[in-house]
Amino acid sequence: MSKRIVIVGGGSSHWSPKLLADLMLTPALADQTYVLHDLSEPNLSRIGRFAIKLARTLGVGAQIEMETDPERAIASADYVLITISTGGLESMAHDLAVPEAYGVYHTVGDSIGPGGWSRTLRNVPVFVELAERINRLAPRAYVLNYTNPMAQLTRALGLRCARPVVGLCHGLFENLEFLKGFFGLASEDEMSVRYAGLNHFFWITGLTVRGEDGLAWLRHKLESQTLPELRAAAEPGVVNSYVADELYRATGLIPYLADRHTSEFFSPYLTSAANLERYRIKRTSIADRQESLRRAESAIEEMTAGGIPERYRQRSRETAADIMSAIATGRPFIDVGNLPNAGQVANLPRGVVVETPVVVTPSGFDAVAMGELPEPARTWVERCANVQEATTQAALSGDLEQALAALALDPLCAHLTWSQVREMGLRLLRATAQWLPQFAGRI
């Protein structure tokens, strides 16, 4: 019997094409029913036409359904992939502009800081509604979340959804790509990595390469070179990780190498225009995102009218297809995932969502124990995890004062007084009020 694989946000020109290709290129999933669900009919139609052509090009028997109604889309789903962004770029524009008036220069604004706070508050009601719908209509479904802020939304789903939930992100893959190039490896299978932390804020604590201590060798090289220099040599054209290099010098651990994400967990980098320049941290503006979206939509139209490029005949590094295949075949799969902490990071609070290796079986998702995070990384991570948890709970309960208190504890607000934090928070809430039903009439 055909399985129903539902992509919520299926009209996404960024996410859906590669996820659909991955799924169709996976033998256990190639001939299933793909339900693309999106509230935007034009976006849905664009991706639907592409999906039909992709299936024909790959020679698979996938059945494509397009559905704007959420009830019909979720009904009888076996897998639910979530790739949505409540309010889109219209709402995100406020996440960046309002904090900038208070000296917070977000680079991404999707995980923590005032932007991540605002994004959490408006997405949680949608995720609660989705969880309740899955409970009612899809009692067999496995839920895979790609939407940021990853920790907060995966936590909200896990609290309200009766089915197995995991959060997925490709951040670790950037570090693995560097390590593969640095050590001259043909495959990631030649190395084993220990890592733990938060989404966009994880730390590599151990590394074995071909049976040897790879982290010791990397540390040896870093005695005379910087991470930006090593990255430029291993990955020609890549020159960044100045923040990562500084954090390595402070901890002896390898952080997430994408400075535009990691920097958002520390006040000094994003509350100083001079530091943004000094550390060469790239900010992604709304105009950048709008242009990227325009190019992606144009590319989809061109492929649908013309031909599907060769890159869609190869799997991407995303693991959603591997996870679903493991569940379908009963063959376990291990990769990075986000789950509530049940002890996999021994010295972080229970319940907060952490990023570690995860084992996938038909029973669901089980985290792999990674032991303790060394100091000071643990303190930094715990501080941010507590902010994310408090924000999530405020979003779920509709407690306005708790939400503002969580914002005041955020590292990116450390330079602001309480009255400034409250003023900024209320400005954000009022600017995005149409997406905040839990605070209706109180902002």
KOLKE-133793 format. One record per residue (C-alpha): z, x, y; residue number from 1. Coordinates in nm, 4 decimals, decimal comma. Layout:
<sites>
         z         x         y  pos
         Z         X         Y  NUM
...
</sites>
This chain:
<sites>
         z         x         y  pos
    0,0000    0,0000    0,0000    1
   -0,0979    0,1345    0,3418    2
    0,1855    0,2578    0,5618    3
    0,2088    0,1500    0,9256    4
    0,2430    0,4448    1,1626    5
    0,3205    0,3166    1,5127    6
    0,2784    0,5352    1,8205    7
    0,4765    0,3845    2,1089    8
    0,2997    0,5156    2,4159    9
   -0,0179    0,5340    2,2107   10
   -0,2302    0,5286    2,5252   11
   -0,1134    0,8784    2,6210   12
   -0,4090    1,1105    2,6764   13
   -0,1750    1,4095    2,6438   14
    0,0074    1,3232    2,3211   15
   -0,1981    1,0803    2,1139   16
   -0,5144    1,2859    2,0502   17
   -0,3379    1,5814    1,8852   18
   -0,0867    1,3631    1,7011   19
   -0,3665    1,1457    1,5625   20
   -0,5628    1,4516    1,4521   21
   -0,2553    1,6006    1,2830   22
   -0,1875    1,2761    1,0973   23
   -0,5456    1,2266    0,9852   24
   -0,5683    1,5890    0,8676   25
   -0,2599    1,5456    0,6479   26
   -0,3645    1,4220    0,2993   27
   -0,0630    1,1958    0,2444   28
   -0,1273    1,0190    0,5768   29
   -0,5037    1,0290    0,6286   30
   -0,5839    0,6777    0,5053   31
   -0,2905    0,4891    0,6569   32
   -0,2812    0,2265    0,9333   33
   -0,2284    0,3666    1,2828   34
   -0,0933    0,1219    1,5379   35
   -0,1404    0,2378    1,8958   36
    0,1012    0,0521    2,1230   37
    0,0876    0,0772    2,5003   38
    0,1520   -0,1602    2,7879   39
   -0,1587   -0,0308    2,9673   40
   -0,4675   -0,1902    2,8170   41
   -0,7114    0,0602    2,9765   42
   -0,5159    0,3580    2,8415   43
   -0,4842    0,1914    2,5025   44
   -0,8543    0,1153    2,4851   45
   -0,9451    0,4738    2,5792   46
   -0,7339    0,6258    2,3013   47
   -0,8310    0,3547    2,0537   48
   -1,2006    0,4323    2,0910   49
   -1,1252    0,8028    2,0500   50
   -0,9138    0,7393    1,7381   51
   -1,1898    0,5360    1,5725   52
   -1,4425    0,8110    1,6399   53
   -1,1996    1,0801    1,5233   54
   -1,1420    0,9031    1,1910   55
   -1,5164    0,8699    1,1414   56
   -1,5729    1,2350    1,2328   57
   -1,3040    1,3556    0,9918   58
   -1,4273    1,1252    0,7171   59
   -1,0918    0,9561    0,6568   60
   -1,0073    0,5945    0,5892   61
   -0,7544    0,5478    0,8679   62
   -0,7341    0,1968    1,0069   63
   -0,6836    0,1795    1,3840   64
   -0,5005   -0,1076    1,5517   65
   -0,4448   -0,1415    1,9265   66
   -0,1568   -0,3577    2,0440   67
   -0,0045   -0,4265    2,3859   68
    0,2594   -0,6642    2,2505   69
    0,5696   -0,4653    2,1440   70
    0,6865   -0,7205    1,8867   71
    0,3565   -0,7262    1,6995   72
    0,3266   -0,3479    1,7238   73
    0,6674   -0,2692    1,5731   74
    0,6651   -0,5389    1,3045   75
    0,6778   -0,3842    0,9528   76
    0,6430   -0,0284    1,0851   77
    0,7143    0,2524    0,8387   78
    0,7177    0,5241    1,1069   79
    0,7692    0,4943    1,4825   80
    0,6666    0,7847    1,7090   81
    0,7812    0,7571    2,0700   82
    0,5852    0,9264    2,3507   83
    0,6589    0,7127    2,6560   84
    0,7763    0,7762    3,0117   85
    0,9307    0,4769    3,1845   86
    0,7827    0,4379    3,5315   87
    0,5317    0,7189    3,4752   88
    0,4524    0,9606    3,7548   89
    0,5405    0,6994    4,0173   90
    0,9071    0,7122    3,9168   91
    0,9061    1,0853    3,8475   92
    0,7915    1,1568    4,2024   93
    1,1341    1,0443    4,3230   94
    1,3062    1,2682    4,0638   95
    1,1544    1,5700    4,2347   96
    1,1404    1,4666    4,6006   97
    1,4923    1,3308    4,6501   98
    1,6788    1,6318    4,5018   99
    1,4630    1,8713    4,7047  100
    1,6105    1,7200    5,0209  101
    1,9473    1,8423    4,8927  102
    1,8347    2,1925    4,8016  103
    1,7515    2,1335    4,4334  104
    1,3999    2,2606    4,3615  105
    1,3204    2,1133    4,0211  106
    1,0596    2,2951    3,8157  107
    1,0159    2,0156    3,5608  108
    1,2984    1,7668    3,6167  109
    1,3009    1,6165    3,2693  110
    1,6134    1,7428    3,0912  111
    1,9057    1,7971    3,3271  112
    1,9784    1,8163    3,6987  113
    1,9307    1,5158    3,9298  114
    1,5793    1,4640    3,7939  115
    1,6930    1,4583    3,4316  116
    1,9819    1,2310    3,5283  117
    1,7501    0,9819    3,6965  118
    1,5024    0,9961    3,4094  119
    1,7823    0,9278    3,1599  120
    1,9120    0,6233    3,3451  121
    1,5750    0,4467    3,3614  122
    1,4625    0,5326    3,0062  123
    1,7793    0,4362    2,8203  124
    1,7403    0,0569    2,8691  125
    1,3863    0,0773    2,7301  126
    1,5060    0,2824    2,4335  127
    1,7893    0,0399    2,3615  128
    1,5423   -0,2478    2,3585  129
    1,3157   -0,0458    2,1282  130
    1,6040    0,0349    1,8930  131
    1,7018   -0,3307    1,8689  132
    1,3409   -0,4249    1,8013  133
    1,3168   -0,1678    1,5221  134
    1,6406   -0,3013    1,3702  135
    1,4979   -0,6540    1,3648  136
    1,1362   -0,5950    1,2747  137
    1,1063   -0,2597    1,0987  138
    1,4029   -0,2156    0,8611  139
    1,2257    0,0650    0,6701  140
    1,1131    0,2704    0,9679  141
    1,1829    0,6369    1,0409  142
    1,1985    0,7093    1,4138  143
    1,0593    1,0270    1,5724  144
    1,1202    1,0737    1,9445  145
    0,9095    1,3042    2,1652  146
    1,0199    1,1617    2,5013  147
    1,2355    1,3618    2,7439  148
    1,5149    1,3937    2,8266  149
    1,5248    1,4679    2,4539  150
    1,9008    1,4966    2,3994  151
    1,9967    1,1866    2,5962  152
    1,7288    0,9547    2,4592  153
    1,7683    1,0700    2,1005  154
    2,1427    1,0094    2,1416  155
    2,0853    0,6581    2,2769  156
    1,8483    0,5788    1,9916  157
    2,0891    0,7145    1,7339  158
    2,3737    0,5021    1,8685  159
    2,1757    0,1778    1,8756  160
    1,9200    0,2161    1,5932  161
    2,0174    0,1564    1,2304  162
    1,7315    0,3702    1,0997  163
    1,7084    0,7535    1,0750  164
    1,6239    0,9083    1,4136  165
    1,5202    1,2655    1,5043  166
    1,4112    1,4237    1,8320  167
    1,1140    1,6616    1,8293  168
    1,0056    1,9336    2,0724  169
    0,7712    2,2321    2,0523  170
    0,9802    2,4671    2,2693  171
    1,0878    2,6902    1,9793  172
    0,7229    2,7450    1,8870  173
    0,6671    2,9384    2,2104  174
    0,9358    3,1871    2,1072  175
    0,7953    3,2088    1,7548  176
    0,4471    3,2786    1,8886  177
    0,5823    3,5692    2,0931  178
    0,7770    3,7094    1,7969  179
    0,4758    3,6803    1,5691  180
    0,2662    3,8778    1,8180  181
    0,5410    4,1303    1,8908  182
    0,5867    4,2151    1,5224  183
    0,2162    4,1876    1,4395  184
    0,2683    3,9179    1,1779  185
   -0,0089    3,7165    1,0201  186
    0,2179    3,4150    0,9721  187
    0,5523    3,2748    1,0852  188
    0,6443    3,2701    0,7149  189
    0,7058    3,6454    0,7391  190
    1,0118    3,5893    0,9576  191
    1,3284    3,3817    0,9504  192
    1,5006    3,2738    1,2724  193
    1,8514    3,1450    1,3391  194
    1,8783    2,9382    1,6561  195
    2,0968    2,6707    1,8107  196
    2,1631    2,5018    2,1422  197
    2,0137    2,2142    2,3358  198
    1,6568    2,1038    2,3771  199
    1,4976    2,3401    2,6325  200
    1,8203    2,5451    2,6207  201
    1,8416    2,7034    2,2755  202
    1,9324    3,0589    2,1765  203
    1,8026    3,2809    1,8964  204
    2,1107    3,4326    1,7327  205
    1,9489    3,5971    1,4317  206
    1,6052    3,7183    1,3235  207
    1,4823    3,8611    0,9941  208
    1,1318    4,0064    0,9702  209
    0,9979    4,1010    0,6269  210
    1,3546    4,1408    0,5054  211
    1,4654    4,3612    0,7966  212
    1,6854    4,2912    1,1000  213
    1,4203    4,1940    1,3540  214
    1,6690    4,1190    1,6300  215
    1,8037    4,4753    1,6126  216
    1,4523    4,6144    1,6515  217
    1,3778    4,3804    1,9405  218
    1,6999    4,4859    2,1120  219
    1,6009    4,8486    2,0645  220
    1,2698    4,7861    2,2417  221
    1,4476    4,5990    2,5199  222
    1,6540    4,9060    2,6020  223
    1,3492    5,0537    2,7738  224
    1,1314    4,7489    2,8439  225
    1,1731    4,3971    2,9769  226
    1,0913    4,0685    2,8090  227
    0,8055    4,0071    3,0550  228
    0,6587    4,3457    2,9590  229
    0,6925    4,2758    2,5871  230
    0,5402    3,9293    2,6275  231
    0,2447    4,0659    2,8238  232
    0,1752    4,3143    2,5433  233
    0,2215    4,0640    2,2594  234
    0,0476    3,7722    2,4314  235
   -0,2197    3,8996    2,6733  236
   -0,2255    3,6911    2,9889  237
    0,1343    3,5728    2,9561  238
    0,3578    3,7224    3,2250  239
    0,6864    3,5380    3,2769  240
    1,0368    3,5175    3,1244  241
    1,2118    3,6955    3,4105  242
    1,4984    3,4453    3,3831  243
    1,5002    3,4848    3,0048  244
    1,5228    3,8617    3,0443  245
    1,8246    3,8310    3,2729  246
    1,9956    3,5904    3,0329  247
    1,9264    3,8263    2,7435  248
    2,0938    4,1122    2,9361  249
    2,3991    3,8884    2,9850  250
    2,4297    3,7682    2,6249  251
    2,2373    3,9883    2,3832  252
    2,0703    3,6676    2,2598  253
    1,7102    3,5552    2,3061  254
    1,6964    3,2291    2,5065  255
    1,4051    2,9902    2,5334  256
    1,1343    3,2017    2,6939  257
    0,9915    2,9238    2,9117  258
    1,1677    2,9972    3,2406  259
    1,0546    2,6724    3,4045  260
    1,2760    2,4859    3,1550  261
    1,5623    2,7319    3,1033  262
    1,6163    2,7835    3,4761  263
    1,7029    2,4147    3,5180  264
    2,0327    2,4677    3,3359  265
    2,1575    2,7169    3,5977  266
    2,2246    2,6454    3,9638  267
    2,1290    2,9816    4,1236  268
    1,7669    2,9769    4,0085  269
    1,6719    2,6309    4,1385  270
    1,8864    2,5987    4,4500  271
    1,7316    2,8992    4,6224  272
    1,3697    2,9185    4,7338  273
    1,4088    3,2980    4,7425  274
    1,5156    3,3056    4,3769  275
    1,2239    3,0858    4,2755  276
    0,9950    3,3501    4,4208  277
    1,1964    3,6472    4,2958  278
    1,1953    3,5255    3,9346  279
    0,8371    3,3933    3,9589  280
    0,9430    3,0496    3,8406  281
    0,6584    2,8003    3,8365  282
    0,7216    2,4509    3,9680  283
    0,5098    2,1650    3,8324  284
    0,4415    1,9198    4,1125  285
    0,3439    1,5549    4,0825  286
   -0,0002    1,6515    4,2131  287
   -0,0272    1,9047    3,9290  288
    0,0659    1,6359    3,6781  289
   -0,1766    1,3854    3,8250  290
   -0,4597    1,6366    3,8033  291
   -0,3655    1,7290    3,4470  292
   -0,3675    1,3617    3,3509  293
   -0,7041    1,3063    3,5184  294
   -0,8548    1,5980    3,3264  295
   -0,7073    1,4758    2,9973  296
   -0,8425    1,1241    3,0454  297
   -1,1836    1,2597    3,1398  298
   -1,1870    1,4824    2,8313  299
   -1,1091    1,1836    2,6068  300
   -1,3961    0,9850    2,7568  301
   -1,6344    1,2790    2,7109  302
   -1,5347    1,3311    2,3479  303
   -1,5683    0,9631    2,2702  304
   -1,9148    0,9505    2,4273  305
   -2,0232    1,2863    2,2859  306
   -1,8716    1,4862    2,0026  307
   -1,5245    1,5724    1,8757  308
   -1,4549    1,9463    1,9309  309
   -1,3752    2,1779    1,6426  310
   -1,0114    2,2122    1,7506  311
   -0,9495    1,8560    1,6311  312
   -1,0432    1,9627    1,2781  313
   -0,7356    2,1847    1,2670  314
   -0,3667    2,0957    1,2704  315
   -0,1649    2,1632    1,5843  316
    0,1816    2,3190    1,5659  317
    0,3516    1,9799    1,6161  318
    0,5514    1,8742    1,3102  319
    0,5475    1,4920    1,3186  320
    0,2800    1,4838    1,0468  321
    0,4767    1,7301    0,8306  322
    0,7882    1,5158    0,8649  323
    0,6098    1,1972    0,7634  324
    0,4359    1,3767    0,4772  325
    0,7706    1,5050    0,3483  326
    0,9089    1,1516    0,3503  327
    0,5979    1,0093    0,1844  328
    0,5726    1,2734   -0,0895  329
    0,9394    1,3502   -0,1449  330
    0,8806    1,7219   -0,0842  331
    1,1486    1,8471    0,1619  332
    1,0412    2,0024    0,4908  333
    1,2475    2,2174    0,7286  334
    1,1755    2,2679    1,0972  335
    1,3325    2,2368    1,4405  336
    1,4856    1,9022    1,5318  337
    1,7387    1,7329    1,7577  338
    2,0319    1,5474    1,5999  339
    2,3893    1,4558    1,6968  340
    2,6222    1,7456    1,6282  341
    2,8071    1,6865    1,3010  342
    2,9178    2,0479    1,2772  343
    2,5804    2,2238    1,2615  344
    2,6907    2,4063    1,5768  345
    3,0548    2,4538    1,4885  346
    3,1946    2,5215    1,8351  347
    3,0155    2,2483    2,0303  348
    3,1512    1,8923    2,0746  349
    3,0790    1,6463    1,7943  350
    2,8233    1,3789    1,8742  351
    2,6271    1,5584    2,1458  352
    2,2642    1,6077    2,0462  353
    2,1857    1,9690    1,9580  354
    1,8698    2,1521    1,8551  355
    1,8794    2,3354    1,5199  356
    1,6783    2,3485    1,1977  357
    1,6592    2,0088    1,0261  358
    1,5836    1,9221    0,6622  359
    1,3583    1,6187    0,6134  360
    1,3694    1,4139    0,2914  361
    1,3080    1,0462    0,2102  362
    1,6806    0,9966    0,2800  363
    1,6321    1,0941    0,6443  364
    1,7197    1,3945    0,8598  365
    1,9982    1,6451    0,7894  366
    2,0813    1,9357    1,0192  367
    2,1227    2,2891    0,8871  368
    2,4546    2,4564    0,9749  369
    2,4046    2,7418    1,2219  370
    2,7683    2,8435    1,2663  371
    2,9067    2,9152    1,6125  372
    2,7232    2,9975    1,9332  373
    2,8529    3,3241    2,0840  374
    2,9999    3,3363    2,4321  375
    2,9016    3,2946    2,7090  376
    2,6062    3,0956    2,5719  377
    2,8450    2,8456    2,4133  378
    3,0220    2,7716    2,7422  379
    2,6944    2,7271    2,9265  380
    2,5564    2,4965    2,6563  381
    2,8752    2,2911    2,6232  382
    2,8914    2,2297    2,9979  383
    2,5372    2,0906    2,9972  384
    2,5877    1,8965    2,6720  385
    2,8900    1,7215    2,8239  386
    2,6871    1,6248    3,1319  387
    2,4085    1,4851    2,9140  388
    2,6543    1,2896    2,7005  389
    2,8348    1,1418    3,0024  390
    2,5027    1,0406    3,1580  391
    2,3891    0,8748    2,8353  392
    2,7110    0,6779    2,8013  393
    2,6881    0,5642    3,1649  394
    2,3275    0,4562    3,1132  395
    2,4282    0,2560    2,8048  396
    2,7298    0,0887    2,9651  397
    2,5877    0,0395    3,3134  398
    2,8933    0,2120    3,4607  399
    2,7728    0,3204    3,8054  400
    3,0768    0,5320    3,8888  401
    3,0605    0,7134    3,5564  402
    2,6935    0,7861    3,6207  403
    2,7674    0,9354    3,9630  404
    3,0577    1,1362    3,8198  405
    2,8251    1,2806    3,5534  406
    2,5802    1,3834    3,8239  407
    2,8573    1,5585    4,0172  408
    2,9374    1,7693    3,7086  409
    2,5766    1,8819    3,6653  410
    2,5232    2,2584    3,7204  411
    2,2391    2,1975    3,9661  412
    2,4776    2,0046    4,1917  413
    2,7392    2,2812    4,2097  414
    2,6479    2,3639    4,5712  415
    2,6912    2,0040    4,6895  416
    3,0016    1,8196    4,8034  417
    3,1025    1,4977    4,6281  418
    2,9778    1,2888    4,9200  419
    2,6405    1,4666    4,9091  420
    2,6117    1,4115    4,5339  421
    2,6925    1,0450    4,5733  422
    2,4436    1,0058    4,8567  423
    2,1695    1,1795    4,6573  424
    2,2471    0,9795    4,3435  425
    2,2334    0,6472    4,5257  426
    1,9062    0,7455    4,6924  427
    1,7587    0,8178    4,3498  428
    1,8888    0,4916    4,2064  429
    1,7561    0,2860    4,4957  430
    1,4170    0,4551    4,4799  431
    1,3848    0,3722    4,1082  432
    1,5789    0,0435    4,1066  433
    1,2970   -0,1539    3,9461  434
    1,3552    0,0415    3,6232  435
    1,7372    0,0171    3,6266  436
    1,8406   -0,3276    3,4998  437
    2,1882   -0,2033    3,4022  438
    2,2722   -0,1424    3,7700  439
    2,1047   -0,4512    3,9136  440
    2,2696   -0,5793    4,2309  441
    2,5053   -0,2805    4,2641  442
    2,2879   -0,0119    4,4240  443
</sites>
